[in-house]
């Protein structure tokens, strides 16, 4: 496949860059044990969602769970070629999940239709480094704009495959990957499928190659290309431009664009979709005001990669992809206004607030490929809106340093194509550096 070839080319290019490097990450290695780190994360998550227009279906989802995640990253052995390992172990514990209120994505659901009392998962990867280029194989957590495992629930998802990371040139970060299976955020199964999040269609593999480059401290660009086997080819670009305006003031522009088209056996049907977002943010001391516009140009929704049956994933870097909705319907146009407040300027460091409102309209899916996966999902002249409120506090010092408390509220209202709902998430995280 084309993107497998591209990954090989990226490796060759990275090897060439190694000849240019003045000082490399590998040359500065202190050793397998000496550069190791071990982090233990305790995460407590309460999730409540109330549907208002789901007659005959599940009206409430209400679960509470506690997760423990241990992550170990070794250093690299010394020498021209360094070897190392990464490993993780996860445990999720049910604290509350009543009959008929499960399905939040915090806990797996058993054959009896009830949430499991607990679930666990362990995995790891081997890694090899030459100069400042690292090749990994195993259970990985890629974070790229065309393939990123999910972190929005109790425990993170993982993907099985190869990943190449290269930092040979100052400011340039290259990333390539080939993945064949996943483990969803609420699963113990390493053989989960790679899915199209909205179409729900699986394919055997996903490949991508790309990277980001910091032109200077205020300007950066990213370019990625990916192939979801027999489903789509997807390309991504980003431009981020920051304009300092004096003491504690700045203007930032962030532009994201995706281009998606069908490939191979066209498992979800024909696709011709260009989706973009532009956000402008003005920062003034403790305050930040953001205005964003997002547009889907295509008769299909903007779709992206997800993990397993839960169809979770973070492979969408668009301004109006928010707590509940992604505002990615076919032909949709959406606007967002947002306000952030950092209370450090008022003598309470670590405390922050956020409020945003997003509205989307002109959704029309009636012209989608009639034989494809998106046919009949969206009607004509559909619209919706969402409001998010958030408060977060992070302990700044002492024995509980980095302990965070976060409460998130969402309200979503829509015409017939989507749900009316209210949602609350309460999340506590406490990371401990063991090594």
C-alpha positions in Angstrom: 0.0 0.0 0.0 1.0 3.6 -0.7 1.3 4.6 2.9 3.4 1.7 3.9 5.8 2.8 1.2 5.6 6.3 2.6 6.5 5.1 6.1 9.6 3.4 4.7 10.5 6.5 2.9 10.1 8.5 6.1 12.4 6.1 7.9 15.0 6.6 5.2 14.7 10.3 5.3 15.1 10.3 9.1 18.2 8.2 8.7 19.6 10.8 6.3 18.8 13.5 8.8 20.9 11.6 11.4 24.0 12.5 9.4 23.1 16.2 9.8 22.5 16.2 13.6 25.1 17.9 15.7 24.0 16.2 18.9 21.4 13.5 19.1 19.1 12.1 21.7 20.8 8.8 21.6 24.3 10.3 22.1 23.0 11.9 25.3 21.4 8.6 26.7 22.3 7.9 30.3 21.1 4.3 30.1 18.2 1.9 30.2 17.5 2.3 33.9 19.0 5.8 34.4 16.5 7.5 32.1 13.5 5.4 33.2 10.3 6.9 34.5 7.2 5.3 36.2 4.0 7.3 36.7 1.0 6.1 38.6 -2.3 7.9 37.7 -5.4 7.6 39.8 -8.5 8.8 37.9 -12.0 9.1 39.3 -14.8 9.7 36.8 -18.5 10.3 37.4 -20.7 10.6 34.2 -24.3 11.5 34.0 -26.3 12.0 30.7 -30.0 12.7 30.5 -31.7 12.3 27.1 -34.9 14.3 26.6 -36.2 12.9 23.3 -35.5 9.1 23.4 -39.0 7.6 23.7 -38.8 3.8 24.2 -35.1 4.0 24.6 -32.6 4.6 27.4 -33.2 8.0 28.9 -30.5 8.1 31.5 -26.8 7.1 31.6 -25.3 7.3 35.0 -22.0 5.6 36.0 -19.2 6.2 38.4 -15.8 4.5 38.2 -12.2 4.7 39.4 -9.2 3.9 37.2 -5.6 3.2 38.0 -3.0 3.5 35.2 0.7 2.7 35.7 2.9 3.8 32.8 6.6 2.8 32.6 9.0 4.2 30.0 12.6 2.9 30.1 15.6 4.8 28.8 17.7 3.5 26.0 20.8 1.4 26.2 23.9 3.4 25.3 25.7 3.1 22.0 25.0 3.9 18.4 21.7 1.9 18.6 19.7 2.2 21.7 17.1 -0.3 22.9 14.3 0.1 25.4 10.7 -0.9 26.4 7.5 0.9 27.3 4.8 -0.8 29.4 1.5 0.0 30.9 -1.1 -1.7 33.2 -4.6 -0.4 33.7 -7.4 -1.3 36.1 -11.0 0.1 36.1 -13.3 -0.4 39.0 -17.1 0.1 39.1 -18.3 2.3 41.9 -21.9 2.8 40.6 -23.8 1.6 37.6 -27.5 0.9 38.1 -29.6 -1.3 35.9 -30.5 0.5 32.7 -28.2 3.4 33.3 -24.9 2.0 31.8 -23.4 2.7 28.4 -21.4 5.9 29.3 -18.2 4.3 28.0 -16.6 4.2 31.4 -17.1 0.5 31.9 -17.5 -2.5 29.6 -21.0 -4.1 29.4 -21.2 -7.8 29.8 -23.4 -10.4 28.0 -26.1 -9.9 30.7 -26.4 -6.2 29.7 -24.9 -5.0 33.0 -21.6 -3.1 33.5 -18.7 -5.3 34.6 -17.5 -4.8 38.2 -14.0 -4.3 37.0 -11.8 -4.7 33.9 -8.0 -4.6 33.4 -5.5 -4.4 30.6 -1.8 -4.6 30.2 0.5 -4.1 27.3 3.8 -2.7 26.1 6.1 -1.9 23.3 9.7 -2.4 22.3 11.6 0.6 20.9 14.9 1.2 19.0 16.6 4.5 18.7 19.3 5.7 16.3 20.4 9.3 16.7 17.1 11.2 17.3 14.8 8.7 15.5 12.8 6.1 17.4 10.9 3.1 16.0 8.3 1.5 18.3 6.3 -1.7 18.0 3.5 -2.9 20.3 0.6 -1.3 22.1 0.9 2.4 21.4 -1.0 5.6 22.0 -0.6 7.7 18.8 -1.7 11.4 19.1 -1.7 12.6 15.5 -4.5 14.5 13.8 -5.4 11.6 11.5 -5.0 8.8 14.1 -5.2 9.3 17.8 -6.4 6.9 20.5 -9.0 8.2 22.9 -8.5 9.7 26.3 -12.0 11.1 27.0 -13.2 8.3 29.4 -11.7 6.5 32.4 -8.7 4.8 30.8 -6.9 5.6 27.5 -7.3 3.4 24.3 -4.3 1.8 22.6 -3.5 0.6 19.1 -1.3 -2.3 17.9 1.3 -1.6 15.3 4.4 0.3 14.4 5.2 4.0 15.0 8.2 6.0 13.8 9.1 9.3 15.5 12.0 11.5 14.4 13.3 14.8 15.7 16.6 15.1 13.8 16.2 18.7 12.7 15.5 21.4 15.3 11.8 22.3 15.2 10.8 19.4 12.8 8.9 16.4 14.2 8.2 13.5 11.9 5.6 10.9 12.7 4.6 7.7 10.7 2.6 4.7 11.7 1.0 1.4 10.6 -1.7 0.0 12.9 -3.8 -3.2 12.6 -5.9 -3.4 15.8 -7.1 -1.4 18.8 -8.1 -1.7 22.4 -11.0 0.7 23.2 -11.1 2.9 26.3 -13.5 0.5 28.1 -12.1 -2.8 26.9 -9.6 -5.5 27.7 -9.5 -6.8 24.1 -6.3 -6.0 22.1 -7.9 -7.4 18.9 -10.5 -4.6 18.6 -11.2 -3.2 15.2 -10.2 0.1 13.7 -13.4 1.9 12.7 -14.8 4.9 10.9 -16.4 6.7 13.9 -19.7 7.7 12.4 -20.0 5.0 9.7 -19.1 2.2 12.1 -17.3 0.3 9.3 -14.1 -1.6 10.1 -11.0 -2.1 8.0 -7.8 -4.2 8.4 -5.3 -1.4 8.8 -4.6 2.3 9.0 -1.4 4.0 7.8 -0.2 7.6 8.2 2.8 9.8 7.7 3.3 13.5 8.5 4.8 15.9 10.9 4.9 19.4 12.3 7.5 22.2 11.9 8.0 25.3 14.1 9.1 28.1 11.8 9.7 30.3 14.9 8.3 30.7 18.3 5.0 32.2 16.9 4.4 30.2 13.7 4.0 26.4 13.2 2.7 24.2 10.4 1.6 20.6 10.2 0.9 18.2 7.3 -0.3 14.6 7.5 -1.6 12.0 5.0 -3.3 8.8 5.9 -5.0 5.7 4.4 -7.8 3.7 6.1 -7.6 0.5 4.0 -10.5 0.2 1.5 -12.3 3.1 3.1 -10.6 6.5 2.6 -7.5 8.6 2.1 -7.4 11.6 4.3 -5.0 14.6 4.3 -4.7 17.2 7.1 -3.1 20.6 7.3 -2.7 23.1 10.1 -1.3 26.6 10.5 -0.9 28.2 13.9 0.1 31.9 14.1 0.6 33.8 17.3 0.9 37.6 17.4 2.3 39.0 20.6 0.6 42.4 21.3 2.5 43.5 24.4 2.6 42.6 28.0 0.1 39.7 28.6 -1.7 40.3 25.4 -1.7 38.2 22.2 -3.8 37.3 19.2 -3.7 33.7 17.9 -5.1 32.2 14.7 -5.4 28.4 14.3 -6.5 26.9 11.0 -7.2 23.2 10.4 -8.3 21.5 7.2 -9.1 17.9 6.2 -9.6 16.5 2.7 -11.2 13.0 2.6 -11.9 10.8 -0.5 -12.8 7.1 -0.9 -10.2 4.5 -1.8 -10.0 0.7 -2.6 -13.2 -1.2 -2.1 -15.0 2.0 -0.9 -16.5 0.3 2.2 -18.5 3.3 3.3 -19.3 4.5 -0.2 -18.2 7.5 -2.2 -16.6 10.4 -0.3 -15.8 13.9 -1.4 -15.3 15.9 1.7 -13.3 19.0 2.6 -13.7 20.2 6.2 -12.0 23.2 7.8 -12.1 25.4 10.9 -10.6 28.7 11.8 -10.3 30.0 15.4 -9.2 33.4 16.4 -8.3 33.9 20.1 -7.5 37.2 21.9 -5.7 36.8 25.2 -5.6 39.7 27.7 -4.0 38.8 31.0 -6.4 36.3 32.8 -8.9 36.5 30.0 -9.2 34.8 26.6 -11.9 35.3 24.0 -12.3 32.9 21.1 -14.4 33.1 17.9 -14.3 30.0 15.6 -16.0 29.1 12.4 -16.2 25.5 11.0 -17.5 24.3 7.6 -18.1 20.9 6.1 -18.0 20.9 2.3 -19.4 17.6 1.3 -22.6 15.5 1.1 -21.1 13.1 3.8 -20.2 14.0 7.4 -16.6 14.5 8.2 -15.6 11.1 9.6 -12.5 10.0 11.4 -10.8 6.9 12.9 -12.1 5.3 16.1 -11.4 2.3 18.4 -13.5 -0.8 18.8 -17.2 -1.1 19.6 -17.2 2.1 21.7 -16.1 4.0 18.6 -14.0 6.4 20.8 -11.1 8.3 19.4 -9.5 11.7 19.2 -8.6 11.8 15.5 -10.4 15.1 14.9 -8.5 18.3 15.3 -11.3 20.8 14.5 -12.2 23.9 16.5 -15.9 22.9 17.0 -15.3 19.3 18.0 -16.4 19.8 21.7 -17.8 17.8 24.6 -20.7 16.1 23.0 -20.9 17.0 19.3 -18.3 17.4 16.6 -20.5 19.7 14.4 -19.4 17.7 11.4 -22.6 17.0 9.6 -22.8 17.0 5.8 -22.6 20.6 4.5 -22.8 21.9 8.1 -21.7 25.5 9.0 -21.0 26.2 12.6 -19.9 29.1 14.8 -18.4 29.1 18.3 -17.9 31.8 20.9 -15.8 30.9 23.9 -14.5 32.6 27.1 -11.6 31.3 29.3 -10.6 32.8 32.7 -7.4 32.0 34.5 -7.7 32.9 38.2 -3.9 33.0 38.8 -4.0 36.7 38.1 -6.5 37.0 40.9 -4.5 35.2 43.5 -5.8 31.7 42.9 -3.3 29.8 40.7 -4.5 26.5 39.4 -8.2 27.6 39.2 -9.7 28.1 35.7 -13.1 28.5 34.1 -14.4 28.0 30.6 -17.7 28.7 28.8 -18.6 28.2 25.1 -21.6 28.1 22.8 -21.6 26.5 19.4 -24.4 26.5 16.8 -24.5 24.6 13.6 -27.0 24.7 10.7 -27.6 24.0 7.0 -27.0 20.2 7.6 -28.1 18.3 4.5 -27.3 14.6 4.0 -29.9 13.9 1.3 -27.3 13.8 -1.5 -25.0 11.2 0.1 -24.1 8.1 -1.9 -27.3 6.1 -1.7 -25.4 2.8 -1.4 -23.0 4.1 1.2 -22.9 4.0 5.0 -24.1 7.6 5.4 -27.3 7.3 3.3 -30.4 8.2 5.2 -28.6 9.2 8.4 -29.0 12.9 8.0 -32.0 14.7 6.6 -32.3 18.2 5.1 -32.1 21.6 6.8 -31.1 20.1 10.2 -29.5 22.2 12.9 -28.3 22.0 16.6 -26.5 23.9 19.3 -24.4 23.0 22.3 -23.3 24.9 25.5 -20.3 23.8 27.6 -19.4 25.0 31.1 -16.2 23.9 32.8 -14.4 24.6 36.1 -11.0 23.1 36.9 -8.6 23.3 39.9 -5.0 21.9 40.0 -3.2 21.8 43.3 0.1 23.8 42.8 2.3 22.6 45.7 2.6 20.2 48.6 2.0 16.5 48.9 -1.0 16.7 46.6 0.7 18.7 43.9 -0.8 18.1 40.4 -4.0 16.7 41.9 -6.8 18.1 39.7 -10.6 18.4 40.0 -12.7 19.1 37.0 -16.4 19.5 36.4 -17.9 19.7 32.9 -21.5 20.4 31.9 -23.0 20.2 28.4 -26.4 21.0 27.0 -27.2 19.9 23.5 -30.4 20.6 21.5 -31.0 19.4 17.9 -33.7 18.8 15.3 -34.6 15.2 14.4 -31.1 14.0 13.3 -29.6 14.1 16.9 -30.5 14.0 20.6 -31.5 16.6 23.1 -29.5 16.0 26.3 -27.9 17.4 29.4 -24.6 16.0 30.6 -22.3 16.3 33.6 -18.8 14.9 34.0 -16.9 15.1 37.3 -13.2 14.1 36.9 -10.5 13.8 39.5 -6.9 13.0 38.5 -3.8 12.4 40.7 -0.6 11.6 38.9 2.4 10.3 41.0 5.9 10.2 39.7 7.3 7.0 41.2 10.6 7.1 39.2 
